[in-house]
Amino acid sequence: MPEKLDKILRYTRYLVLAWVLYMTAITGKLIFAEYDPYFALFNFWTSEVAIIGLLIMIVTLALSFFVERPWCKYACPYGAVLGLTNLIRIFGIRRNENTCKADGACSILCPMNIPVDSKTVVRDHQCISCLECTSEAVCPVARTVVFATRGVK
């Protein structure tokens, strides 16, 4: 995926979130269940799944061969909410520059392609708080990349 196109497409999930909120407000029901590929994936054998949900699931699975987490990056309204809360949350992903080896392991394994190794605090709207970049998961130096409050070093 070209980087410029990727950066533009990452904002489409905010449009999806706005659409979900608008449709929910005017219809009085959670209309998104009909379009949610995860709902379709786990309920495709039932009569509860809409055809459009199955089609979105198939497109998402096909795109997964070319782009890591296409639904999370480009269309998930919950991911959009997480992105907005990243800007104001108390707990966050923090990197201790003093103990960091700067080997890039945290950035390489970030499923959302955030350059964690170049940030002190990850406040990126794409962060889904999966914790794949932390010292508990991938960073070889203990307590270098952590999910903590501001005061923790």
C-alpha positions in Angstrom: 0.0 0.0 0.0 1.5 3.4 -0.9 2.2 5.4 2.2 0.2 8.5 1.0 -2.9 6.4 0.2 -2.5 4.6 3.5 -2.5 7.9 5.5 -5.6 9.1 3.7 -7.5 5.9 4.1 -6.8 5.7 7.8 -9.2 8.6 8.3 -12.1 6.8 6.7 -12.9 5.0 9.9 -13.9 8.3 11.4 -16.4 8.7 8.5 -17.8 5.2 9.4 -18.0 6.2 13.0 -20.0 9.4 12.1 -22.3 7.3 9.9 -22.9 4.7 12.6 -23.7 7.4 15.2 -26.0 9.3 12.8 -27.9 6.2 11.7 -28.2 5.0 15.2 -29.6 8.3 16.3 -32.2 8.6 13.5 -33.3 5.0 13.5 -33.1 4.3 17.2 -31.4 0.9 16.7 -27.8 -0.2 16.2 -27.8 -0.5 12.4 -24.1 -1.3 12.2 -24.7 -5.0 13.1 -25.8 -5.6 9.6 -22.5 -4.3 8.2 -20.1 -5.6 10.8 -17.7 -8.2 9.4 -17.0 -9.7 12.8 -20.7 -10.2 13.5 -20.9 -11.9 10.0 -17.9 -14.1 10.7 -19.2 -15.5 13.9 -22.9 -15.8 12.8 -22.7 -16.6 9.1 -24.5 -19.9 9.6 -27.5 -18.2 11.1 -30.3 -16.2 9.4 -29.3 -13.1 11.4 -26.5 -12.0 9.0 -27.2 -9.6 6.3 -25.8 -10.2 2.8 -23.9 -6.9 2.9 -22.2 -8.0 6.2 -21.1 -11.2 4.4 -19.8 -9.2 1.5 -17.8 -6.8 3.7 -16.4 -9.8 5.6 -15.2 -11.4 2.3 -13.7 -8.1 1.1 -11.9 -7.7 4.5 -10.6 -11.2 4.4 -9.3 -10.7 0.8 -7.7 -7.4 1.7 -6.0 -9.1 4.6 -3.7 -10.9 2.1 -2.3 -7.5 1.1 -2.7 -5.2 4.1 -2.4 -6.1 7.7 -5.6 -5.5 9.7 -7.5 -3.6 6.9 -10.7 -3.4 8.9 -9.0 -2.0 12.0 -7.0 0.5 10.0 -9.6 1.8 7.6 -13.2 1.1 8.6 -13.7 0.0 12.3 -15.8 2.6 14.2 -14.6 1.2 17.5 -11.0 1.8 16.4 -12.0 5.4 15.6 -13.3 5.8 19.2 -10.0 4.3 20.5 -8.1 6.7 18.3 -9.9 9.7 19.7 -9.4 8.6 23.3 -5.7 8.1 22.7 -5.4 11.9 22.6 -6.8 12.3 26.2 -6.3 9.1 28.1 -4.5 8.8 31.4 -2.9 5.4 30.7 -0.8 5.2 27.5 2.1 3.5 25.8 5.3 5.1 26.9 8.9 4.5 25.9 11.8 5.2 28.2 14.5 6.8 26.0 17.2 6.1 28.5 16.9 2.3 28.4 15.8 2.0 24.8 18.1 0.1 22.5 16.4 1.7 19.4 16.5 -1.6 17.6 13.1 -0.9 16.1 11.5 -4.2 17.4 8.5 -2.3 18.9 7.8 -0.5 15.6 8.3 -3.5 13.4 5.7 -5.6 15.3 3.2 -2.8 15.7 0.2 -4.0 13.7 -0.9 -0.4 13.0 2.6 0.6 11.7 3.2 3.3 14.3 6.9 4.3 14.7 7.0 3.5 18.5 10.8 3.6 18.6 10.7 7.3 17.7 8.2 8.5 20.3 8.3 9.0 24.0 4.5 8.7 24.4 2.4 7.0 21.7 -0.6 9.4 21.1 -1.2 8.2 17.6 -4.9 8.1 16.5 -4.2 4.7 14.9 -3.1 3.0 18.2 -5.5 0.3 19.2 -3.7 -0.5 22.5 -2.9 -4.1 21.5 0.3 -3.8 23.6 2.3 -5.7 20.9 5.1 -3.1 21.2 5.6 -3.3 25.0 8.4 -4.8 26.9 6.1 -7.6 28.0 5.6 -8.6 24.4 8.6 -7.7 22.2 11.0 -5.2 23.6 14.1 -7.0 25.0 14.7 -4.4 27.7 12.4 -4.7 30.7 10.2 -1.7 31.5 11.3 0.3 28.4 8.0 0.3 26.5 5.1 0.1 29.0 1.4 0.8 29.3 1.3 3.1 32.2 0.4 6.6 33.6 2.5 9.7 33.1 4.5 9.3 36.4 5.8 5.8 35.7 9.3 5.5 34.3 
